[in-house]
Amino acid sequence: MATESGADSSGEYIAHHLTNLTFGKLPDGTYALAHSSAEAAQMGFWAVNLDTLGFSVVLGAVFSVLFWLAARSATSGVPGRLQNLVETAVEFVDGNVKSMFTHQNRMIGPLALTIFVWVLLMNVMDLVPVDFLPALADMAGVHHLKVVPSTDVNITMGLALSVFALVLFYSVKQKGLGGFAAELSLHPFGKYGLPINLVLELVTLIAKPISLGLRLFGNLYAGEMIFILIALLPWWAQWVLSVPWAIFHILIIFLQAFIFMVLTVVYMSAAHAVEEH
């Protein structure tokens, strides 16, 4: 019985930490906060994960304010810590963009920088102790709170679909509607393999935002799950395992932000490439 009770409490703990603060319309027509993942599922597509939305907006604002402050106080003399940090991020992104994007579009650099820093900040939230912010929220009467926006597939797929929309826009803008249609229908087997070409190219095209969004979500969700499982262990085991995992996880959160940025630039470069058909 003790084992079953422990399993039940562990399951409840995991479910609690994986449930978003969701607001939406209940089956009876009323609007309210969901008290469980099952109730959130009943709210349907238009339910809003308030924690995901709130943390992503706040982190976006932090990014904007920090870079604005750095630009405002920039000096050609000895730079401060903030200016050093911002310049390092800008130079890192700029170097990668120049090595991958050989076309002319002044938006690509700011887009890549925004994606890299914003996704990195969202990922960094995974290093906050899993019980810290949810416990504070619980004391304030908020019973569910997920603090890592990139562990919510809604935010990762939203970012991926935004990139995909830009890819489609610039594909048509740079190549024309006919050129983009030819690119989808004439490769790789020429005009006589049009049906097969279209199927293959459409699958490849649609796979881009899906893989982009799910890769980020899957890696961060798995990392969060490991932190939650470590939190279920005795206190001494938590210290033994959480610190090494957090150190290793720093690489993951940086790498996933970098990969998301790189793939965005690669997809945008392909959208700008004009080929003769």
N, C-alpha and C positions, 0 to 999 in steps of 0.2 A: 504493500500500500504506500509506503514511503517513497518507493521508487516511482510509482505511478504519479503520486502527488508532485514529486520533483520534476517529472517529465511534463506534467500539466503546467506547472508554474514556469518552467523553462520555455515551453511553447507559447504561453501567454506573454512572457517577457519579449520573446523574439517577435511575435505578432504585433505587440504594442510598438516596438521600435521601428517596425517596417510599415506602420500605418500613417498615412499623411493626415494633416489637419485639413479635412475636405469639407467644403460648403457646397450645397446643391439642393435640388428639388427631390423630396422624398416621394414614394409612390402615392401617398395620400394627398399630394399637391402642395404640401407645406415646404418652406425653405428652412434649412437648419444645418448645423454642423453634424457630420457623421460621427457616431460613437464607436464604430468598428469598420474594418475593411469590407465586411459583407454589406453593411449599410451604405458605405461609399459606393460600392459596385451597383447598388440599386438606384443610385442617383443618375447613372447614365453618363453619356459623353460630355455633357455640358457642366458637370461638376468641376469645381475649381479647387486645386490643391493650394490653399492659402500659404502654407509654409514654403513650398517650392517657389511660388510666385514672389513672396515677400523676401526671402533670402537672396534670390537671384537679382531682384531689383536693387536691394540694399548693396549687394556686392558690386553690381554694375555702377552704382552711385559712388562707392568707395574708389573704384578704378578711375572713374571720371574725375573725381575731386583730387585724388593723389596726383594724377598726371597734369591736371590744371594748375595745382600748386607748384609742381616741379617746373612747369613752363613759365609760370609767373615769376618765380624766384631764380630762374636760370642765370648763371653767371659764367663768363669766360675765364674767371679766375679759378681758385680752388673750389670744386663743387662740394656741396653738402651730401649727406647720406642719401636723401631722397632723390636728388638730382642724379647721383651715381647709379642708384637702383633703376630709375626710369631710363637713363641713357643706356644702361646695359641691356634692358629689355628691348628698347627701340633698335639698338644696333644688332642684337641677336636676331630679331624678326626681320629687319631690313636685309641682313646678309643672306638669310634663307630665301626671302622673296626674290632677291636679285639673281640667285643661283637657279631658281625654278621658273620664274616668270619673265619671259624675254619680250613681252609685248608692251604696248603703251596703255596704261590705265592707272590713273593716280589714286583710284579707290582701293586697289589691291593691298597696298601697304597698310593703310589704316584698318582695313577689314581684317587682315591677318593679325595685326597687333591687338585689335579688340577681341577677336576670337581667342587668341592665345592667353591673354591676361585674364579675361573674364572666365574662361573655362578653368584656368589654373586656380583662380580665387575660389570658384565653386568647389573644385576638387580638394583644396586645402581644408575646407570645412570638415573633411573626413578625419582630420587629425585632432579635432576637438573631442575630448572624452565623451563616449556615447551617452552617458547618463547626465552630463553636466547641464546642457541647455534644456533637455526634456524635463529634468527635475525642477529647474527654475520655472519653466512653463506650467508644470503641474501645480506648483505652489500658487501660480496666478490664475488657476482654474482652467488651464488649457491642457487637456489630457492626452493629446497626440501632437508630436512635433518631430518632423524629419528635417535635419539641418543641412543636409548635403543635396543641393539641387540636382547635381549630375547623377544621383542615384534614382531620379524620377525620370522614367522613359518619356514623359511628356516634354520635359525641358530639352533632353538630348535630341529627340526627334524634331522638336520645334526648331532648334538650331540647325539641324541637318536639312530640314525642308526649306528653311530660309536660304541656306547656301544653294540648295537645288534650284530654287526659284531664280536666284542670280545666275546660275549656270545656264538655265533655259533662256533667260532674258538676253544674256550676252552671246549665246550661241546664235540666236536669231538676229541680234543686232549686228554681229560681226560677219556672219555668213549669209544673211538673208534667210527668209523662210524657205525658199527653194533649196538653198545650199545646205541648210540644216536637215531638211527632209531627204536630200540626196545622201548626206552623210549617214543617215539612219537606214536608208534603203539600198544603197549600192555597195556597202562593205559587208563582208569581205569577199563575196563571190561575184561581184559585178551585177549588171542589170538582169541577167538571166536567173540569178538566185534571189530575186527581190523578196519573195515571201520569207525565205529562210533568213536573209539579211535583216529584215525588219524585226523578226522575232528575236534574233540574237542581240541586235543593237538595243532594242527596247528593254530586254531583260538586263543587259549591262547598264543601261541608263537608270532604270528604276532601282537597281541594286546599290547604286552610289549613295543615295540618302539613307537607305535602310542600313547598310553596313556602317556608314559614318555615325549614325545615331546610336545603333545598338552596340557598337564596339565601345564607345565611351560609357554608355549605361552599364553594360555587362561587367566591365573591369571595375568600375567604382562601386557597383552594387555588391560584387563579390568581396571587395575590400571592406565595405561596411559590414557585411555579414560576418566576416572573420573577427572584426572588432567586437561585434555583439556576442559572438560565441566565446571569445576570450573573457568578456565581462561576466559570463556565467560561471567561470572557474573560481576556485578559492583565491583569496587576495594575493597569496605568494605566487601563484601560477600566473596571475594577471601581470605582475611586475616582471616576471621572467619572460613572458611571451609578448606583452603589448609593446614594450620599448623596441625590441628588435623588429617586430612587424611594422611599427610606425616608421622606423628608420628606412626599412625597405619600401614602405608604401610612399615615402617621399619621392622615390624614383618613379613609381607608377603614376602618381598624380601629375608629375611634370611631364612624363612621357606621353600620357594620354592627351594632355593639352597640346603638346607639340605635334602629335600625330593628327589631331583634328585640324590644326592650323595647316600643316603640310598638305593634307589631302584636299583641303579647301583651295589652296593655291594651285595644286596640280589640276584639280577639276576646272578652275577658272582659266588656267593656261590652255587646257584642251578646248574650252569654249571659245577662246580667242584665235585658235589655230585655224587658218583657212587653207583648205586643200583643193586642188583641181580635180574635178570628177569627169 
